[in-house]
């Protein structure tokens, strides 16, 4: 497997298997063989032993050529006794002490295996309300979130990943103000992304300048209601997001509108990075196609999309991910029932920025947005064909009768999802997800082993090295700042093409999210980067834009607003 130095470090520190003494017992190629064979084994259920070998070889090539990689837990755990292969889970949080701690136990096991967990805490009674069994008062959702956070903190020490949570509270919960400010103290809820679950009725109240009703009815029939001017609530929320990046928003009505199986349940939460809205106990297996490898060049022409290669890759990737559901070991019977009932998969992309750079299309252009939609439409369409073909052979997903696909043939309730690809893009050596380059060159602090890795994007380097005035000295200047915008000798067209996250207007970040969302069954994880100078009004505009344009959620990141920043542009902080 061709790997960058950084990819090798990441694989060795977390992915490759070790013996009890901590010595490495596999190479990157052996890791791929392990994953390919374990996922191909599912073929046995419908075919013959020779099909397993044949498919294993196709899966191996798919990953070895870095055309596609599955999410981290599959790389880490396939073919091992643990065999927990999914990255994303949502678990229920009910207003009952035993149920809460049952969920916490399951969350701990999931995190230990490398999976991320999302929860909606809105069913918990507000702080100060009556507890009949003890005669005391309830501590409220945020207090319970702190307990979940502490559990993740403990698991961090022994697990392969840091552990990640999404905590959601709906906008009409009486504790919403405490929740909104819960991350103002940077040490608090440090293992959580938090988001407010927005319903359309809130925006209506906001638009008409009305009061909004905070409301909670307990199962015992007690109702708590309080009114607050919608504008006050909105302002507090936006201000907290401006100051700290949290909370983000999750648009619950939009999500429910696209819930493929409303007959099975209502979706109230997403996984940690927001790309998969899921029902309680549901999980999802993600995998991403490396777009930077889907280009071809005939003769002296420019780079173009190799649509046939992309089609083949999509079909094989869908089969791979469907096999993962089959070979997965589930940590709880209910997790198995939901995963095998809906068979959700999330095929996404990485290397989008690199693809655009090679094709000479600036990220902040209408052309990029249209092309993004077109590309994702193609992937979704081919994934639908692949899923229908699998259904013909293997049967449709069992819950299909209660779904929007009732009467059709389809193997999976969802097919596409745009994940952040934080680690797998590093392994593939390309830009992450649909994000622009964070910097032309940057250093990355590795939390687990305290190493600092230095990276320069290969597509950017290729363009720069073709420039007339390119020199070692110019490269040093670029490395120092992580940007090319201050380099006088470079033509404007090159500077435009090599704009980085913070040099791209946030409206283009949102527009990309929305362009890809149009053809994504699940959701799109996208960081809306803003410069440190962005104002509260900018944040408010961004949040409204995302809702109006059909995003399923939004997360902003204002440069410097978080103390624990993993990426730093250039060499200077
Ligand atoms: P990767 O590149 O490692 O496969 P992504 O960055 O694409 O992962 O994240 C995909 C999903 O995996 C996230 O939305 C989250 O559900 C889960 N995840 C990511 N990082 C962690 C982590 N440190 N601990 C637990 N789950 C994680």
Boltz pocket constraint, residues with backbone or C-beta under 6 A from the ligand:
constraints:
  - pocket:
      binder: B
      contacts: [[A, 70], [A, 71], [A, 72], [A, 73], [A, 87], [A, 88], [A, 89], [A, 111], [A, 114], [A, 115], [A, 116], [A, 117], [A, 161], [A, 162], [A, 163], [A, 164], [A, 271], [A, 272], [A, 273], [A, 274], [A, 275], [A, 286], [A, 419], [A, 420], [A, 421], [A, 422], [A, 423], [A, 424], [A, 425]]
      max_distance: 6.0
